Amino acid sequence: MIRNVLKKIYESSSFGYFAVLPFYKFINFIKYDIKSDKHIINERYKKNFGVDINFNDPQTLNEKISWLKLYDRSPLHTLCSDKYAVRNYVKEKIGAQYLVPLFFKSENYKDIIPENIPDIPSIIKTNHDSGGGIFVTDKNKINYPKIQLELRRRMGLNYYQRSKEWQYKNIAPCIIVEKLLQDKNGEIPMDYKLHCFNGIVRMISVDINRGSDNHKRNWYNTRWKREPYKWSSPKGNGKFTDPADYDVPKPDTLEDMIKMSEVLAKPFDYVRIDWYDVDSQLFFGEITYYHDGGNKPILPPEWDLKLGSQLILSDKNA
């Protein structure tokens, strides 16, 4: 109750923002900064799996992802987690043709005004967190003061503090405005997430009806055959992103998607490369290092161990 009241005050005005900010910082310090990263990562894992992480000899895929979160940290992780800076990495490795068109970039939330928003559908997002963006289908029908307040809130967050995903710690926050990807029917395209083990695509997850009460997630191998497990995420409606009882057609761009993912994934032990297929044109989405933070069960459980055995932690992380 008190938290909701503080949140409302915090987001309502400049006065509320600066009045409540010290309390938020203190609460976050108590919750996230007193304990070590290792303690919090293990605490969250134990809450979901009922056992401690075997940091000395991780075996399951979720254990290894949790281990990497703590021990595999490099400037390249930071660069590729920055939604703005990663564009240069993608351009250098596979070419600018895979990038979503960028319209605007700023470090100041007050710059989000009609003059800086294109006349075509776009998405406004920050570069330094793991949240979604703000869809703009008509720039003349949005509440700019409200959006500015939301962006100010996001700009003040350091996603590392809560997630303990180190790659977010040193990203300099900014706001970017990109083209909103839509297919020929005006629909948001499905996103394909290619999970790479040691630079090779191992499996592909496809999110269906994302943002709806019927959000599903199918799992395929590189030959577009169903995988025999599920790795679901909880949604706000109490449901999970379980597989659908129907298949998604194999995308025309699958071969290119796999090839380009393996180029981008080469430096990393485990990484997820996300893509959008828009009427058979391929666009890069983002690079994610720790699917669901390594905290969501793979079912049946034996597949967590089987997949874990296929991911080799390289000598650089020993």
JOHUDA-V8587 format. One record per residue. N is the residue number from 1. PHI is phi in whole degrees, -180 to 180 (* if undefined). OMEGA is omega as a letter, one per 20 degrees, with the letter a starting at -180 (* if undefined). NEAR is the number of other ideal C-beta (glycine too) atoms within 12 Angstrom. Layout:
n:N phi:PHI omega:OMEGA near:NEAR
n:N phi:PHI omega:OMEGA near:NEAR
This chain:
n:1 phi:* omega:a near:7
n:2 phi:-63 omega:a near:11
n:3 phi:-62 omega:a near:14
n:4 phi:-66 omega:r near:10
n:5 phi:-65 omega:r near:14
n:6 phi:-62 omega:r near:21
n:7 phi:-63 omega:r near:20
n:8 phi:-65 omega:r near:16
n:9 phi:-65 omega:a near:22
n:10 phi:-58 omega:a near:29
n:11 phi:-95 omega:a near:28
n:12 phi:-83 omega:a near:21
n:13 phi:-162 omega:r near:17
n:14 phi:-62 omega:r near:19
n:15 phi:-61 omega:r near:13
n:16 phi:-62 omega:r near:21
n:17 phi:-59 omega:a near:27
n:18 phi:-75 omega:r near:17
n:19 phi:-73 omega:a near:16
n:20 phi:-92 omega:a near:26
n:21 phi:-52 omega:r near:23
n:22 phi:-60 omega:r near:15
n:23 phi:-67 omega:r near:21
n:24 phi:-60 omega:a near:28
n:25 phi:-62 omega:r near:19
n:26 phi:-66 omega:r near:15
n:27 phi:-62 omega:r near:21
n:28 phi:-65 omega:r near:20
n:29 phi:-62 omega:a near:16
n:30 phi:-64 omega:a near:13
n:31 phi:-76 omega:a near:17
n:32 phi:-121 omega:a near:27
n:33 phi:-104 omega:a near:20
n:34 phi:-72 omega:r near:14
n:35 phi:-82 omega:r near:17
n:36 phi:-72 omega:r near:13
n:37 phi:-56 omega:a near:27
n:38 phi:-61 omega:a near:20
n:39 phi:-63 omega:a near:19
n:40 phi:-69 omega:r near:28
n:41 phi:-60 omega:r near:36
n:42 phi:-69 omega:a near:28
n:43 phi:-59 omega:a near:22
n:44 phi:-69 omega:r near:31
n:45 phi:-63 omega:a near:36
n:46 phi:-63 omega:r near:19
n:47 phi:-61 omega:a near:17
n:48 phi:-90 omega:a near:27
n:49 phi:-117 omega:r near:27
n:50 phi:81 omega:a near:10
n:51 phi:-138 omega:r near:19
n:52 phi:-76 omega:r near:20
n:53 phi:-71 omega:r near:35
n:54 phi:-86 omega:a near:20
n:55 phi:-66 omega:a near:23
n:56 phi:-78 omega:a near:12
n:57 phi:-154 omega:a near:13
n:58 phi:-63 omega:a near:35
n:59 phi:-119 omega:a near:27
n:60 phi:-80 omega:r near:33
n:61 phi:-64 omega:r near:41
n:62 phi:-64 omega:r near:39
n:63 phi:-62 omega:a near:38
n:64 phi:-68 omega:r near:39
n:65 phi:-64 omega:r near:42
n:66 phi:-63 omega:r near:45
n:67 phi:-64 omega:r near:34
n:68 phi:-62 omega:r near:39
n:69 phi:-58 omega:a near:40
n:70 phi:-90 omega:a near:31
n:71 phi:-113 omega:a near:25
n:72 phi:-108 omega:a near:30
n:73 phi:-134 omega:a near:26
n:74 phi:-151 omega:r near:20
n:75 phi:-59 omega:r near:17
n:76 phi:-67 omega:r near:26
n:77 phi:-60 omega:r near:34
n:78 phi:-64 omega:a near:27
n:79 phi:-59 omega:a near:27
n:80 phi:-79 omega:r near:36
n:81 phi:-91 omega:r near:36
n:82 phi:-83 omega:a near:34
n:83 phi:-64 omega:r near:45
n:84 phi:-93 omega:a near:31
n:85 phi:-65 omega:a near:29
n:86 phi:-63 omega:r near:37
n:87 phi:-60 omega:r near:31
n:88 phi:-68 omega:r near:19
n:89 phi:-62 omega:a near:33
n:90 phi:-65 omega:a near:34
n:91 phi:-60 omega:a near:17
n:92 phi:-70 omega:a near:18
n:93 phi:-84 omega:a near:27
n:94 phi:-131 omega:r near:28
n:95 phi:114 omega:a near:20
n:96 phi:-70 omega:a near:17
n:97 phi:-65 omega:a near:15
n:98 phi:-92 omega:a near:33
n:99 phi:-86 omega:r near:31
n:100 phi:-68 omega:a near:34
n:101 phi:-55 omega:r near:24
n:102 phi:-102 omega:a near:29
n:103 phi:-102 omega:a near:26
n:104 phi:-161 omega:r near:28
n:105 phi:-147 omega:a near:25
n:106 phi:-156 omega:r near:26
n:107 phi:-96 omega:a near:20
n:108 phi:-120 omega:a near:17
n:109 phi:-63 omega:r near:29
n:110 phi:-70 omega:r near:19
n:111 phi:-78 omega:r near:24
n:112 phi:-83 omega:a near:38
n:113 phi:-134 omega:a near:21
n:114 phi:-53 omega:a near:20
n:115 phi:-63 omega:a near:16
n:116 phi:-104 omega:r near:25
n:117 phi:-111 omega:a near:33
n:118 phi:-71 omega:a near:23
n:119 phi:-85 omega:r near:15
n:120 phi:-112 omega:a near:18
n:121 phi:-55 omega:a near:27
n:122 phi:-143 omega:r near:33
n:123 phi:-132 omega:r near:35
n:124 phi:-106 omega:r near:42
n:125 phi:-151 omega:r near:37
n:126 phi:-94 omega:a near:39
n:127 phi:-90 omega:a near:36
n:128 phi:-117 omega:a near:36
n:129 phi:-129 omega:a near:33
n:130 phi:-114 omega:a near:31
n:131 phi:-88 omega:r near:23
n:132 phi:-82 omega:a near:19
n:133 phi:-106 omega:r near:31
n:134 phi:-105 omega:a near:31
n:135 phi:-78 omega:r near:24
n:136 phi:-126 omega:r near:30
n:137 phi:-95 omega:r near:21
n:138 phi:-143 omega:a near:15
n:139 phi:-66 omega:r near:28
n:140 phi:-89 omega:a near:13
n:141 phi:-123 omega:r near:13
n:142 phi:-120 omega:a near:23
n:143 phi:-92 omega:a near:15
n:144 phi:-64 omega:r near:24
n:145 phi:-58 omega:r near:18
n:146 phi:-66 omega:r near:18
n:147 phi:-65 omega:r near:34
n:148 phi:-62 omega:r near:28
n:149 phi:-63 omega:r near:28
n:150 phi:-65 omega:r near:30
n:151 phi:-68 omega:r near:37
n:152 phi:-60 omega:r near:30
n:153 phi:-61 omega:a near:26
n:154 phi:-65 omega:a near:31
n:155 phi:-64 omega:a near:30
n:156 phi:-85 omega:a near:26
n:157 phi:-93 omega:r near:28
n:158 phi:-117 omega:a near:29
n:159 phi:-61 omega:r near:32
n:160 phi:-60 omega:a near:28
n:161 phi:-56 omega:a near:27
n:162 phi:-87 omega:a near:25
n:163 phi:-82 omega:a near:31
n:164 phi:61 omega:r near:33
n:165 phi:-98 omega:a near:38
n:166 phi:-57 omega:a near:28
n:167 phi:-60 omega:r near:37
n:168 phi:-85 omega:a near:34
n:169 phi:-61 omega:a near:27
n:170 phi:-110 omega:r near:21
n:171 phi:-80 omega:r near:30
n:172 phi:-78 omega:a near:20
n:173 phi:-65 omega:r near:31
n:174 phi:-151 omega:r near:29
n:175 phi:-114 omega:r near:39
n:176 phi:-127 omega:r near:37
n:177 phi:-121 omega:a near:38
n:178 phi:-118 omega:r near:35
n:179 phi:-64 omega:r near:28
n:180 phi:-80 omega:a near:31
n:181 phi:-75 omega:r near:31
n:182 phi:-141 omega:r near:22
n:183 phi:-83 omega:a near:18
n:184 phi:-64 omega:r near:11
n:185 phi:-97 omega:a near:9
n:186 phi:80 omega:a near:13
n:187 phi:-92 omega:r near:19
n:188 phi:-71 omega:a near:26
n:189 phi:-70 omega:r near:31
n:190 phi:-69 omega:r near:34
n:191 phi:-107 omega:a near:35
n:192 phi:-111 omega:a near:43
n:193 phi:-116 omega:a near:35
n:194 phi:-101 omega:a near:45
n:195 phi:-89 omega:a near:43
n:196 phi:-109 omega:r near:36
n:197 phi:-107 omega:r near:33
n:198 phi:52 omega:r near:25
n:199 phi:83 omega:a near:25
n:200 phi:-122 omega:r near:26
n:201 phi:-66 omega:r near:37
n:202 phi:-100 omega:r near:37
n:203 phi:-153 omega:a near:39
n:204 phi:-131 omega:r near:38
n:205 phi:-107 omega:a near:41
n:206 phi:-126 omega:r near:38
n:207 phi:-91 omega:a near:34
n:208 phi:-116 omega:r near:28
n:209 phi:57 omega:a near:22
n:210 phi:-62 omega:a near:26
n:211 phi:86 omega:r near:19
n:212 phi:-114 omega:r near:16
n:213 phi:-71 omega:a near:14
n:214 phi:-111 omega:a near:19
n:215 phi:-67 omega:r near:26
n:216 phi:-121 omega:r near:28
n:217 phi:-142 omega:r near:37
n:218 phi:-96 omega:a near:35
n:219 phi:-121 omega:a near:37
n:220 phi:-132 omega:r near:32
n:221 phi:-91 omega:a near:23
n:222 phi:-72 omega:r near:25
n:223 phi:-97 omega:r near:14
n:224 phi:63 omega:r near:24
n:225 phi:-107 omega:a near:14
n:226 phi:-61 omega:r near:23
n:227 phi:-84 omega:a near:27
n:228 phi:-91 omega:a near:18
n:229 phi:-146 omega:r near:28
n:230 phi:-133 omega:r near:26
n:231 phi:-136 omega:a near:38
n:232 phi:-96 omega:r near:25
n:233 phi:-111 omega:r near:25
n:234 phi:-75 omega:r near:17
n:235 phi:-110 omega:a near:21
n:236 phi:-64 omega:a near:12
n:237 phi:-90 omega:r near:12
n:238 phi:87 omega:r near:7
n:239 phi:-95 omega:r near:17
n:240 phi:-124 omega:r near:22
n:241 phi:-82 omega:r near:32
n:242 phi:-72 omega:r near:24
n:243 phi:-61 omega:r near:26
n:244 phi:-80 omega:r near:23
n:245 phi:-89 omega:r near:11
n:246 phi:-140 omega:a near:13
n:247 phi:-95 omega:r near:16
n:248 phi:-97 omega:r near:27
n:249 phi:-59 omega:r near:17
n:250 phi:-62 omega:a near:24
n:251 phi:-69 omega:r near:29
n:252 phi:-62 omega:a near:16
n:253 phi:-93 omega:a near:28
n:254 phi:-56 omega:a near:27
n:255 phi:-61 omega:r near:20
n:256 phi:-67 omega:r near:26
n:257 phi:-59 omega:a near:39
n:258 phi:-66 omega:a near:32
n:259 phi:-61 omega:a near:26
n:260 phi:-70 omega:r near:32
n:261 phi:-62 omega:a near:41
n:262 phi:-70 omega:r near:27
n:263 phi:-68 omega:a near:28
n:264 phi:-69 omega:a near:36
n:265 phi:-86 omega:a near:34
n:266 phi:-52 omega:a near:25
n:267 phi:-76 omega:a near:25
n:268 phi:-119 omega:r near:38
n:269 phi:-70 omega:r near:36
n:270 phi:-129 omega:r near:43
n:271 phi:-160 omega:r near:39
n:272 phi:-114 omega:r near:36
n:273 phi:-108 omega:a near:44
n:274 phi:-103 omega:a near:40
n:275 phi:-136 omega:r near:41
n:276 phi:-123 omega:r near:36
n:277 phi:-107 omega:a near:31
n:278 phi:-111 omega:a near:30
n:279 phi:51 omega:r near:19
n:280 phi:72 omega:r near:19
n:281 phi:-108 omega:a near:25
n:282 phi:-95 omega:r near:35
n:283 phi:-129 omega:r near:38
n:284 phi:-69 omega:r near:41
n:285 phi:-99 omega:r near:39
n:286 phi:-166 omega:r near:38
n:287 phi:-112 omega:a near:41
n:288 phi:-124 omega:a near:37
n:289 phi:-96 omega:a near:40
n:290 phi:-136 omega:a near:41
n:291 phi:-55 omega:a near:40
n:292 phi:53 omega:r near:32
n:293 phi:67 omega:a near:28
n:294 phi:68 omega:a near:39
n:295 phi:-121 omega:a near:33
n:296 phi:-117 omega:a near:32
n:297 phi:-61 omega:r near:29
n:298 phi:-97 omega:a near:35
n:299 phi:-122 omega:i near:21
n:300 phi:-62 omega:a near:15
n:301 phi:-59 omega:a near:22
n:302 phi:-63 omega:r near:17
n:303 phi:-75 omega:r near:24
n:304 phi:-63 omega:r near:33
n:305 phi:-73 omega:a near:23
n:306 phi:-63 omega:r near:21
n:307 phi:-67 omega:r near:33
n:308 phi:-61 omega:a near:32
n:309 phi:-69 omega:a near:19
n:310 phi:-90 omega:r near:24
n:311 phi:-99 omega:a near:36
n:312 phi:-100 omega:r near:21
n:313 phi:-79 omega:a near:30
n:314 phi:-74 omega:a near:19
n:315 phi:-60 omega:a near:9
n:316 phi:-65 omega:a near:16
n:317 phi:-103 omega:a near:23
n:318 phi:-69 omega:* near:12
